[in-house]
């Protein structure tokens, strides 16, 4: 039987493998002279503050509108600048993934495999279906298709018009994996998705035909824990390049047309990466924020002041890189050097998912369902 482990359990078990060392505690935050000021623009409550890992709930934008989903079942559309709600719908389900937006739809998923599609203009329900498999990754919507990655290693393509099944693609899932899955990405006529076995696959969007498959990280080690190579974050596409990073694996650049690996370097992350003009920014599993060259993977800088603070994935906000941590803090780092620019606290709950940046406004949803928007600017 396949087993999934929460990340904290995995990290604790890995740390226990070395009995000679004391368990290292998360780095304490130290005061610094902030070069940027941060102000709150608006705040919205989405509910769902119980102790449930909701790895797939995060804000998403479509134009000037931001769509939000809460664990309690609420889905809402708000103005990105003001936070004013255009509509709010209760889908009467516990939610664990979404929303995904496109084709005039807002799509969310549940731990029981339910997929609900709402009309993006008014929140009215268009259709709902149930899949076999827990949903922990944001659905992808586009080109008349809704793609859903379930924890059993399947990518389901549903027709956007009515939710009927178009095709299913499956990858083998290891016996032991982290609790999470990578969101599918629609790129033109192809669908890209990463899997818990360290592979990335490109599929024909219309029929699910395998276009290519690449092994980014191969399992190694003598125990199941050591062989974990999950890729739980979405691939990032820029022109002809695909970027991907995995847990206990590698950061790599692949050719979009063939899957050929152009470069790769050892780096472990379960939250993912963000793209800059010339650099990639990665939150590692040990709490470092690392910038590497997009061209060849050369490390440009590394910030270790947030070690073991269970960072979210990063986001780029102008000249800053933004990450959240397990105590609800948002950290703004200089994009060129990695130096600390500013810090603010969104709340007391962990921030697991990457912030969303819309026209200079940083929007973040914590694990308690609180959604906060901030604007950060250089002082003076």
N, C-alpha and C positions, 0 to 999 in steps of 0.2 A: 504494500500500500504506500502511495506517495505521501510524504510528510512535508508540511511547511512550518518554518520556524519564524517567529517574530525576530526582527533584527537585534533587539536588545538581548535576547536569549543567545543568539549566535555569537555576538561580541563577547558576552560573558563567558560562554563555553570556550571560545578561542583564547580568551585571557587566562582562563583557568588551566590551560595546557601547560603554562609555565608556573609551577608551584613555587619556584624560588623568588618570584617577583610579587610584590604587593600589587593589588589592583589599583591602577592609576585612576585618579579622579579627574573629572572635567576641569579644564583650565578656569581659574577665577578671572572675572573681568577686572581690568585695571583702568584707572582713570587716565585720560589723555586729553590733550588740547584739541578739541574738535575744530576742524577747518571748514566744515559745512554745518549749516543749521537745518533741522528737520521739523516740519510742521504737519499736523494732522489735517487732512482735507475733509474726510468724512468717515463714518463708521456704520456698519450694518451687522445685525445679529442674524445668524442662520440656524442656530440651535444645534443640538447634538453634542453635548459636552460630556457624555459618558466615556468610560475607558474602552474605546473601540478604535483600532487602527483603521483610519480612513485614508489610505494611501492615494486614492484617486480623486479626491474632491479638491478642486482648485479653481480659481477664477479663470475665465476665458473671455476674450474680446471678439467682437465683430463690429468693425467700424468704431463708432463712439459709444457703443453699448457693451457693458460687461455683464456676463451671465454667471450666476452663482447657484450652488446647490448645497443643501445642508443634510446632515445625516438623518435628521428627523423627517425628511421628505419634502421640504420646501425647495422650490426652484424659483428664482426671480431674475428679472432683467433690470439693471440700474444704469443710470447715466454715469459715464466714466469720470466726469468732472465734478459732479455734485453728489453722487450716490443716491439721487432721487429715483424711486422705483417706478417703472412703467407698468409692470404686472408682477404678480406673485401667485404661484400655484402649488398646492399640496398634492403630491402624487400618491399619498397614502402608503408609502413604502419606506423602509430603512434604506438609505442610499450609501453607496460605497465608491462610486465612480462617476466622474463627469463634472460639469457638463461638457459635451462636445457640440459644436455649432457648425452649421452649414446647410445648404439646400433649403433654407427657410425653416430649419428644425433646430431644436435644442434637445439633446439626447442625454439621458442619465441611466445608470445601472445600479443594481442592488446586489447584496451578497448572495441572494438566492438565485441569481441569474436573470432577473427581470430587466428588460430594456423598455424604457418609456420615451416616446418621441412627442415633444410639444411643439406647437406652432410658435415660431420665434417672435411674431408680432404681438400676440395677445396671451400666450401661455396655455391656450386650449389644447387638449390632448388629441393627437393625430392617430397614434396607435401604440400598442404595447404587446410585447411577446416575452416568452420565457425561454432561456437557453439552459443547457445543462452545463453548469460550471459557475463558480463564484466570479464576480467581476470586480476587479480592483484597479483597472486602468481606464483612463478617459477614452470613450469611443471617438473614432475619427469619422467625420461626415464630409462627403464631397463626391462629385461626379455621380450623383444618383445612388450612392451607396453609403451604408453605415457599417463601419468595421468595428468589431468588438473582439478583444483578446481576453479569453477566460483563463483561469489558473490551471486548467488541465492541458495547456499547450495548444489550444485551438484558436484560430482566427476565423471568426464568423463574418461573412459578408451578407448584410441584409439589404433588401431593396428599400430605398428611402421613401418610396411612395406608400408602402403598406407594411414593411417589416418582414416580408416573406424572405426565406433563405435563398441566396443566389449561389453561394459555394462555401465550403469549409476547407481550411488548410490546417494541418496538424504537424507539430514537431514533438519529438520525444522529450518528456520532462524527467529530470533526475529524481531519484527516490527522495532526496532531501533538497529543499530549496528555501530561499527566503520568501516571506509572505508578501508577494507583490508581483506585478507583471508590467511589461513595457507597453505603453500606449502605441497603437499602430499609427503610421504616418502616411498620408496620401500625397503622392508626388506625381502629378500628371496622370498618366495611365497606369501607374504602378502603385502598389502598396508595400511599404517597408515596415518590417517588424523585427524586434529583437526578442530572444527567448532565454529561458532559464538554463539552457545547456551551452550558453556562450556563443550562439550562432545568430546571424542576421540573415533574413531572407527577403528577397524582392519578389512580389507576386503580381501577375497581371490583374488589374483591378476589375476587368469585366468577367474573367473566368477563373481566377485563382491559380492560373498556371505558374509554376515555379520558374522564374526568370534566372535567378542565381541564388546561391546560398554560400555564405562565408563563415568560417569559424574564427571568431575574434580571439577567444580564449578557450583553450582546451583544458579539461579538468586534469589536475595532477595532485599527488599526495596520497597518503595511505589511509586516511579516514574520510568519511562522507563530509565532515565539516571542512576539511582541507580542500576537498574537491568542488566546493561551491564556486560557481562562475556565473551566477545570475546576472543578466542584464535587465534591470528593472526600470530604466529610464528610456524615454523616446530617443531615437536617432535624430540627429540634426542634419538637414540637407542645405548645402550652399553651392549653387551652381552645379558643377559636375562632381562634387565631393559629398561624401556621407561621413559623419563623425559619430562615434559611439564609444561608450565607456561602460565597464562592468565591474561587479564586485569580485575582489581577489583576481582581477584579470588585467586587461589592457585598455588603454586609450588608443584608438586607431582611426585612421582616415582611409576610407574605401572609395573605389571608383563607382559612381552611381550607375553606370551602364553595365558593369561586369562583376562588381563585388571584389575586385582585386584589392588587396591591402597595399596601400602605397607606403605607409609608415605606421609603426605601432611602438608604444612604450609602456612599460609596466606601471600601472596606476590602478588603484582600487576605489570605486565609488558606487554607491547604491542610489544616489540622488540625481546624478546627471551632470550636464554641462550646459554652458551658454556660449553663443557665438558672438565674437567681436569682429571688427573689420579685418584684423590681421592675427588675432589671437583666439584661443579657446580658454574658457574659465571653468574649472572643475572644483567641486567640493568633494574631498576625499573621505573615505570611511573613518579616518583618524582625525578629522576636523581641520585639515589644512585646506586653504584655498590656493589653487595653483593656476598660474597662467602659462600656457605653452603656445608656441608658434603654430599657426594653422598650416604653414608650408611644410615643416619637417618635424614638428613635435618637440622642438627644443624648449626646455624650460626657461621661461622669462623671469618669473619671480614666484616666491612661495611665502604665504603668510601663515604662521603656526600659532598665533596668539589665541586662536579659538579651538585648540586641540581638544578632541573628545566631547565637543559641545553638540554633537549630533546635528550637523548643519543641514539645512535645506539645500536644494539645488540653487545655483546662482542665477542672477538676472543682471543684465546690463542696463544701467540708467545713466545715459550720457557718458560722463567721464568717471562714473563709479560702477563698481560691481557690488551687488546687494545679496546678502544671504541672511536667513533666519536661523535661530537655534532652539534648543530644547526648553529654554526658559522664556521664550516669546520675544527675544530681542532681535532687532534688525540691525545688521552691521553694514556700513557703507565703506568700501575700500577703494583706494585710488586705482583706477584701471591701468595706469601706466607703471605703478610701483608696488601696489599691494598695501601701501600704508593706510592706517585707519583714518577715515575722514569724519565719520559721525556714527552715532549709535542712538537708537530709540527703542522703547519697549512697547510692543503692540498689546501685550497682555501676559497672563501667567501661564498660558498653555503653549505646548510645543508647536513650532512651525515646521511641518514636514515637507510641504510642497514649495516649489520655486515661486518667488514673487512674480507678479505680472506687472509690466511697465507699459503704461499707455500715455503717450505724449508728455513724458516727464512726471507722471504720477505713478508711484509704486503702490500696488494693491496686493495685500497679503491676507490669506485665510489661515487661521490657526486651527489646531485640532479640536478646539472647543466650539468652533463654528463662528468665531468673531472674524469679521472682514473689515480691515482698516486700510485707508488710503493715505499716503504721505507724499509730500513734496520736499525734496532736499535740494538745497542751493548752496554755493560757496558763500561764506560769510563776507559781508561787505560788498 
